[in-house]
Amino acid sequence: MSFPKPADFEQGVVIYLTEFCPYCVMAKRLLERKGVVYATYDVGSSPEARRWLVEQSGQRTVPQIFVGGQSVGGYQELAMLDRSGELDRALASADA
């Protein structure tokens, strides 16, 4: 079975998540406040997708957020990037 990778989505931002994850909700809200259009993929029933995420990010938790095809981490890393201004630069690069 296959699952979509970040390059398979039209959106430059992809959130791999699970249905009842509070950090996933917070990540989506942060991006929505910034007006970012993003795609989501629920990995709750996809062991293959979970394994791939661990390989890509080194983390077993969700959300796993990709901007421009690159892993930026989870919610806490996303919020830190936002506070530092790096998220805006990454989003601009992803749209280019």
C-alpha positions as protocol buffer text, in pm:
chain_id: "A"
residue {
  index: 1
  type: MET
  ca { x: 0 y: 0 z: 0 }
}
residue {
  index: 2
  type: SER
  ca { x: 123 y: 346 z: -80 }
}
residue {
  index: 3
  type: PHE
  ca { x: 50 y: 684 z: 72 }
}
residue {
  index: 4
  type: PRO
  ca { x: 104 y: 1039 z: -56 }
}
residue {
  index: 5
  type: LYS
  ca { x: 442 y: 1200 z: 1 }
}
residue {
  index: 6
  type: PRO
  ca { x: 478 y: 1581 z: 30 }
}
residue {
  index: 7
  type: ALA
  ca { x: 559 y: 1616 z: -342 }
}
residue {
  index: 8
  type: ASP
  ca { x: 228 y: 1444 z: -429 }
}
residue {
  index: 9
  type: PHE
  ca { x: 23 y: 1735 z: -290 }
}
residue {
  index: 10
  type: GLU
  ca { x: -46 y: 2061 z: -472 }
}
residue {
  index: 11
  type: GLN
  ca { x: -5 y: 2256 z: -149 }
}
residue {
  index: 12
  type: GLY
  ca { x: 344 y: 2349 z: -34 }
}
residue {
  index: 13
  type: VAL
  ca { x: 259 y: 2265 z: 326 }
}
residue {
  index: 14
  type: VAL
  ca { x: 156 y: 1916 z: 434 }
}
residue {
  index: 15
  type: ILE
  ca { x: 60 y: 1802 z: 782 }
}
residue {
  index: 16
  type: TYR
  ca { x: 73 y: 1432 z: 861 }
}
residue {
  index: 17
  type: LEU
  ca { x: -157 y: 1386 z: 1160 }
}
residue {
  index: 18
  type: THR
  ca { x: -399 y: 1170 z: 1351 }
}
residue {
  index: 19
  type: GLU
  ca { x: -764 y: 1242 z: 1417 }
}
residue {
  index: 20
  type: PHE
  ca { x: -759 y: 1317 z: 1791 }
}
residue {
  index: 21
  type: CYS
  ca { x: -425 y: 1494 z: 1826 }
}
residue {
  index: 22
  type: PRO
  ca { x: -436 y: 1830 z: 2009 }
}
residue {
  index: 23
  type: TYR
  ca { x: -97 y: 1935 z: 1872 }
}
residue {
  index: 24
  type: CYS
  ca { x: -224 y: 1866 z: 1520 }
}
residue {
  index: 25
  type: VAL
  ca { x: -519 y: 2098 z: 1585 }
}
residue {
  index: 26
  type: MET
  ca { x: -285 y: 2368 z: 1717 }
}
residue {
  index: 27
  type: ALA
  ca { x: -60 y: 2336 z: 1409 }
}
residue {
  index: 28
  type: LYS
  ca { x: -357 y: 2372 z: 1176 }
}
residue {
  index: 29
  type: ARG
  ca { x: -482 y: 2677 z: 1369 }
}
residue {
  index: 30
  type: LEU
  ca { x: -140 y: 2844 z: 1354 }
}
residue {
  index: 31
  type: LEU
  ca { x: -123 y: 2795 z: 978 }
}
residue {
  index: 32
  type: GLU
  ca { x: -484 y: 2910 z: 931 }
}
residue {
  index: 33
  type: ARG
  ca { x: -413 y: 3231 z: 1127 }
}
residue {
  index: 34
  type: LYS
  ca { x: -131 y: 3297 z: 881 }
}
residue {
  index: 35
  type: GLY
  ca { x: -362 y: 3230 z: 584 }
}
residue {
  index: 36
  type: VAL
  ca { x: -162 y: 2925 z: 475 }
}
residue {
  index: 37
  type: VAL
  ca { x: -332 y: 2672 z: 251 }
}
residue {
  index: 38
  type: TYR
  ca { x: -218 y: 2326 z: 355 }
}
residue {
  index: 39
  type: ALA
  ca { x: -296 y: 1960 z: 293 }
}
residue {
  index: 40
  type: THR
  ca { x: -341 y: 1693 z: 558 }
}
residue {
  index: 41
  type: TYR
  ca { x: -298 y: 1319 z: 562 }
}
residue {
  index: 42
  type: ASP
  ca { x: -417 y: 1101 z: 851 }
}
residue {
  index: 43
  type: VAL
  ca { x: -151 y: 843 z: 936 }
}
residue {
  index: 44
  type: GLY
  ca { x: -358 y: 684 z: 1213 }
}
residue {
  index: 45
  type: SER
  ca { x: -420 y: 365 z: 1017 }
}
residue {
  index: 46
  type: SER
  ca { x: -106 y: 362 z: 803 }
}
residue {
  index: 47
  type: PRO
  ca { x: 194 y: 187 z: 959 }
}
residue {
  index: 48
  type: GLU
  ca { x: 380 y: 239 z: 630 }
}
residue {
  index: 49
  type: ALA
  ca { x: 333 y: 616 z: 650 }
}
residue {
  index: 50
  type: ARG
  ca { x: 440 y: 617 z: 1017 }
}
residue {
  index: 51
  type: ARG
  ca { x: 761 y: 429 z: 932 }
}
residue {
  index: 52
  type: TRP
  ca { x: 835 y: 671 z: 650 }
}
residue {
  index: 53
  type: LEU
  ca { x: 782 y: 970 z: 881 }
}
residue {
  index: 54
  type: VAL
  ca { x: 1028 y: 827 z: 1135 }
}
residue {
  index: 55
  type: GLU
  ca { x: 1282 y: 782 z: 854 }
}
residue {
  index: 56
  type: GLN
  ca { x: 1229 y: 1139 z: 732 }
}
residue {
  index: 57
  type: SER
  ca { x: 1211 y: 1321 z: 1064 }
}
residue {
  index: 58
  type: GLY
  ca { x: 1354 y: 1090 z: 1327 }
}
residue {
  index: 59
  type: GLN
  ca { x: 1036 y: 1145 z: 1529 }
}
residue {
  index: 60
  type: ARG
  ca { x: 748 y: 911 z: 1608 }
}
residue {
  index: 61
  type: THR
  ca { x: 499 y: 1180 z: 1707 }
}
residue {
  index: 62
  type: VAL
  ca { x: 239 y: 1374 z: 1512 }
}
residue {
  index: 63
  type: PRO
  ca { x: 196 y: 1618 z: 1366 }
}
residue {
  index: 64
  type: GLN
  ca { x: 482 y: 1600 z: 1123 }
}
residue {
  index: 65
  type: ILE
  ca { x: 484 y: 1912 z: 909 }
}
residue {
  index: 66
  type: PHE
  ca { x: 652 y: 1953 z: 574 }
}
residue {
  index: 67
  type: VAL
  ca { x: 708 y: 2290 z: 409 }
}
residue {
  index: 68
  type: GLY
  ca { x: 830 y: 2285 z: 51 }
}
residue {
  index: 69
  type: GLY
  ca { x: 893 y: 1911 z: 83 }
}
residue {
  index: 70
  type: GLN
  ca { x: 1121 y: 1952 z: 386 }
}
residue {
  index: 71
  type: SER
  ca { x: 1037 y: 1832 z: 735 }
}
residue {
  index: 72
  type: VAL
  ca { x: 1017 y: 2119 z: 982 }
}
residue {
  index: 73
  type: GLY
  ca { x: 915 y: 1897 z: 1276 }
}
residue {
  index: 74
  type: GLY
  ca { x: 600 y: 1907 z: 1483 }
}
residue {
  index: 75
  type: TYR
  ca { x: 387 y: 2179 z: 1636 }
}
residue {
  index: 76
  type: GLN
  ca { x: 649 y: 2307 z: 1878 }
}
residue {
  index: 77
  type: GLU
  ca { x: 908 y: 2344 z: 1601 }
}
residue {
  index: 78
  type: LEU
  ca { x: 648 y: 2513 z: 1378 }
}
residue {
  index: 79
  type: ALA
  ca { x: 562 y: 2761 z: 1653 }
}
residue {
  index: 80
  type: MET
  ca { x: 931 y: 2831 z: 1715 }
}
residue {
  index: 81
  type: LEU
  ca { x: 987 y: 2893 z: 1343 }
}
residue {
  index: 82
  type: ASP
  ca { x: 689 y: 3129 z: 1344 }
}
residue {
  index: 83
  type: ARG
  ca { x: 819 y: 3327 z: 1642 }
}
residue {
  index: 84
  type: SER
  ca { x: 1164 y: 3363 z: 1484 }
}
residue {
  index: 85
  type: GLY
  ca { x: 1029 y: 3469 z: 1143 }
}
residue {
  index: 86
  type: GLU
  ca { x: 1184 y: 3165 z: 974 }
}
residue {
  index: 87
  type: LEU
  ca { x: 841 y: 3018 z: 898 }
}
residue {
  index: 88
  type: ASP
  ca { x: 749 y: 3312 z: 676 }
}
residue {
  index: 89
  type: ARG
  ca { x: 1073 y: 3269 z: 481 }
}
residue {
  index: 90
  type: ALA
  ca { x: 1015 y: 2895 z: 444 }
}
residue {
  index: 91
  type: LEU
  ca { x: 657 y: 2954 z: 329 }
}
residue {
  index: 92
  type: ALA
  ca { x: 771 y: 3211 z: 74 }
}
residue {
  index: 93
  type: SER
  ca { x: 1025 y: 2961 z: -63 }
}
residue {
  index: 94
  type: ALA
  ca { x: 760 y: 2686 z: -76 }
}
residue {
  index: 95
  type: ASP
  ca { x: 532 y: 2912 z: -284 }
}
residue {
  index: 96
  type: ALA
  ca { x: 808 y: 3010 z: -525 }
}
